Amino acid sequence: MKRALAMALAMILCLGLLAGCGGQDSGNGGGSQQPNTDTTQAEDSGPKQVDKLSVYFVPSREPSEIVTATEPLKQLLKDEMLKEGYDIGEVEITVGTTYEAVGEALVAGTADVGLIPGGTYVLYDDGCDVILTATRDGLSKDFDDPKDWNDGTPTEASEKQAVSYRALLIAGPSEKGQALVAKVNAGEELTWDELNSANWSVMGSSSPAGYIYPALWLQDRYSKGITDLASAVQSDSYASAFARLASGQVDVLVTYADARRDYAERWNTEFGREGSIWEETGLIGVTAPIYNDTVSVSKTSPKMDADMVAALQNAFINIGNTPEGKEVIAIYSHNGYQKAQSSDYDNERAAQKLIQELTAAN
């Protein structure tokens, strides 16, 4: 039923927006896996041999950046899995073309492991199980009111670890963008007509910060969704979204908090702006907290059984506790991992259900 609904959504969103496929609640991570036929016991007391472990990443950053940053993960994961009793011949890292492509790879068993947002996980949980939730450094700014973020100073990391984050609606240096920020800073409510007259950049429809929660923000305040916006283009990465914002091609983008930290330098170099990103952009909206990204595993991969899941959980947790590991996973602003269960993402399921209802209504 959910996959049929998702196929229908794909037709509805064909004008520049990608649709995801759905799944039902899968229970706790590591459940209902197929028998492990791709691993063999070298000898009774030796490690299990696994020819290849396929790890997929979503393209929230430029794929070349992700590939370069995660190269050390191959050996780190092999080393940690060996401690857990698995001798991995090769760790293959792939960056999916879209968030949805990674979800589909997990469902198909092409990917054994996927580092995916909660929104992508719940759309594909008929074919994958969540086993870990990422922890992130908290931020010095975490306000409900967008104007409280707009003091012109950088958002900094805090020492407090967080298991959730927010989505931000950020307006850029264009005339329209600055007019929206000025009104928010004056304590005035934006109207739908004002928002609808702006050019927006969004991400794929399964991206929590880049689509789902901003759509809910619009629904809560204006009884409208992203599909109601007169001009909303899908960017293939947040880097391209910020490039569009800097050039004035779009007036507003939606992203995770606070993505400006990741693009502050490029704002002035690659994107050619003179002022700082903190001076030239401003928040016009802040969403409710979003539960962090997942490490999920394929239900259809023959490698995945309860023992393999437990080994992967320990391996990723241990990697996140080392300086070398933290450097690798920092590409996604992850600081570490903790064990997760399906019910952690029930709020995300409710968000997805509402998005599907809103989309179907349009």
N, C-alpha and C positions, 0 to 999 in steps of 0.2 A: 504493500500500500504506500509506504513512504517513498520507495524508489519511483513508483508511478507518479506520485505527487511531484517529486523533484524533477522528473522529465517534463511534466507540464510546466513547472516553473521555468525550466530552461527555455521553453518556447516563448513564455511571457517576457523574459528578460533578455531576449536575443538582441535588442537594440543597445548593444555596447556593454551589457552586464552579463556576467557568467552566473549560472545557477548551479547549486550543489545537489547531490543526491543524498537521501536520508536513510536513517536506520532506526531500529528500535533499541530500547534500553538493554545494554548487554551485560549488566551486572558488574561485579568487581573485576579489576584488571586480571588478565590471565585465565579467565573462565572460558569454557567451551571451546578449547583448542583442539585441532586435529592431531592425530598421533605424530610423534616426531620421527619422520622417516629420512630426514636429511642429515641426521647426526648419527655417528657410530662410536662405540666405545673401543678405543684403540686396544686397551687391555683392561682387565678388571679394576686395577687400581689407577689407571691412567686417565687423562682428560678425554672428553668426548670430542671427536673431530667434526668440525663444521667447515665445509668448503668455502662458503661465502655468506656474509651477512650484509644485506642491503639496507642502508639507512637513507631515508629521504628527508629533505628539508623544504619548507615552503619558501617562495621567493619574496619575502618581506624586505630583503635588501637585494642589491644587484647580485645576480647569480655568481659572477666572477669573484665578488667579495666573499660570498659565503663559501665557495669552493676553496679559496685560498686560506681563509680563516679556519676552516674545519679540517684541513689536511692533517694536522697533528692528531685529530680525534681517532683516525684509523689505528694508529699504534697504541694510543691510550686505551682504546676500547679492547683491542686484542690483549693487551697486558692485563687489564682488569678482568676480562672474561676468563683468561687462563687461571687466574687466582680462584675463580668460581668453578673451575673444572671444565672449561670449554676452550679447545684449541681452534681458534678461528683462522682459516687460511687466508681470507681476504675480507676486508671491510670496504664495501663499495659505497661511496657517497654520491647522491644524486640530488640536484636541485630541481624540483618540479617546475613546469612552465607556469602553472597556476596553483592556487591552494587546492582547487578541486581536483587537479591532476594527481596530487599527492594522496588525497583521500581515495581516489579511484585505484591508485597503485596498492594501497593497503587492502582495499576490498578484494582486489584481484590476486593478492599474494605476491605481486611483483616487488613490493616493498615489504621487508620484514619489520622494520622499525620506522616510525615517522615522528618528527618533531613538528607538531601542528598545533594551531590555536584551539581553544575549547570549542569555538563555533564550528570549525572544520570537523573536530572529533564527533560532536553530536549529530552532524549530518551524515556521518559515515559509520556510526557505531553499530550498524548491523554487520560490518565487516572488520571492525577493529576494536581493541580494548585499551582503555587508558591504564597506564601502570605508574606514571609519575606526574607530578605537577612541578613546574619550575618555580623557584623563588627568585625574587629580584630585589635589588637595592631599592629601598624606599626613596621618596623624593622630598626635597625641602618644601615643595609646594604641593598641596593636596586639598584643594578647596572646591566646594560646590559652586561657588559664584565665580564665573569666568573673570570678572574684573579684578579679583584678588590675585590672579596670576599675572596681570598686566602692569607690573611695576617697572618694566624695562631691565630687570636684572635676570641673570641666568638662573634656571632651575638647576639645583645641585642634587647629587646623590646624598642620601642619609645612610647612617649605619644600620638603621632598622630594616630588617628583611620583611618583604611583603609577598603575599600569595595572590594579590589582586592588583589591578591597575585600572586606569580610566581611559576612555577615549576622549579626544579633544577635537573641537571644531576650531580651526585656526584660520584667521583671515590674513591676507598678505598685503603687500605694499601698493596694490592697485588702488585707484580712487574709490571703487566700490568697497574693497576690503577695508580700507581705512575708515570709511564712513560707518561701516558696521561696527568696527571696534570702538569708534568714538561714542556711538550711541550706547554700547554696553558699558563703557567706562563712565558714562554719565548716569548710570543706574536705570536706564530706560529699557523696556522690553522691545525686542525686535519683532516686527510683524512678518507674517508669512510672505507677503508681497515683497518685502525687502530681501528676505532670504531667497525667494524664488527668482529675483532679478539678478542674482549673482551666478557666476560660473563656478561649478563645484568639481572637485576631483575626489573620486571614491575608489575603493579597492574591490576585489571580487566579493560576491554576495555571501560567502561563508566567512569573511574576515570580521572578527568581532569589533575591533577598533576602527577598521576601515569601511565598515558597512552596517553591521547589525545594530550595534548600540547607538550610533548616530541616527539610524532609522527610527529606533525606539524613542530617542530624544525628540525627534520631529513629531512622532505620533503622540507622545505625551503632551506636547505643547500646542500643536497645531492640527492634530488629527490628520496628518499628512505623512507620506513616506518619501524615501529617496526617489522612487519611481515617479513621484508627483512633481519633482523638480524639473523646471524647463530645460536646464542645462547641467547635466551631471555626466562627466566622462570617467571611464575606468582607467586608472594608471596601472602599469604592470609592476611597479614597485614604489615604495615611499620616496626613493631617490628621485624618480621621475616626477612624482607628485610635487615635491619641493622645488624641483627645477621649473615646473609649470607655474607654481605660485610665485617664484622669484621673477619670472619673466612677464608676469601679468596675464598669462594664458588662462589662469583660473584665479578666482578671487578668494575661494575658500577650499581648504582640504580637510579631510578627517583622518585622524591618525592616533597612535598610542601616546600616552603621557610619559615623558615629554620628549617627543621625537626630535624637537629642535636641538636637543643636546647632541644628537648624532650628526646633525647637518650644519651646525654653527660655523665650522671652518669652511665647508664647501659653499655655504651661502655667499661668502665674500670672494672665494677663489673660482671654483668651477661655475658657480651660478652668477657671478659677476655683480653682486650687490655691493654698495658702498657702506651702508649702515649695517649694524649688527643684526642678526636674526631676531634678537630680543627687542630691538627698537623698532624694527620694520614689520613685525607680525604681532598679532594679538589674539587672544581667545575670545570667541563669541559664544561658546557653549562647552559644558563639561558633563559627561555622562555619569551614570551610576557605576560603581566598581565592577570590573570584569575579572573573573577567575583566570589565573595565569595559564600560559601555554602548557601543553601536555607532551609527554613522551608516550606514544601509543604503539601498539603492536598489532600486526595482522592476525585475524582469526583464521584466515585461509592458508597462511604460510605453514608448510609441514614442519618447519623448524620449531614452531612455537608451542611448547607445552608448559606446564606449571614450573618445572625446574628451570627452563630457559628464561621464563619471565622473571623468576626470583633472581637469577644470575644477572640479568640486564638491570633490574632495579638496583641491586648492590653495586654493579659496575658504574652506572651513571651517577649514583650518589657519591661514590668514592671519587670519581673524576671531578665532580663539582666541589669536592673538598680539597683539591690540590691547586696550587698556583697555576700550573700548566693547564689544567682542565678549565679553570675559571677564565683563562685567557681565550680558550677556544669557544666556550659557550657564551662569552660576552658579545658575540656577533648578534645574538638575539636578546641581549640585555638580561640573560639568565645569570644567576649567581650560584645556584645550586638546585637540588631536587629533593622532593620528599614523596613518599608513597601516596598514591591517589586511589580513589575508587570512583565508580561511575556516578554515584549519587552526588559527588562534589559538583557535578555539572548540570544538576537538575534545573537551576535557574537559567542556564544557557539553553536548555531544551525549551523552557517556557518562552525565552526570547525568540528562538527559532520558529516556534509555533506561531507566534504573533506575526513574525515577518512573513511566513508563508500565507497566513490569512490576509495580511495587508496586500501582498502581491497578487493573490488570487482575486481579491476584490477589485483590483485594477485591471 
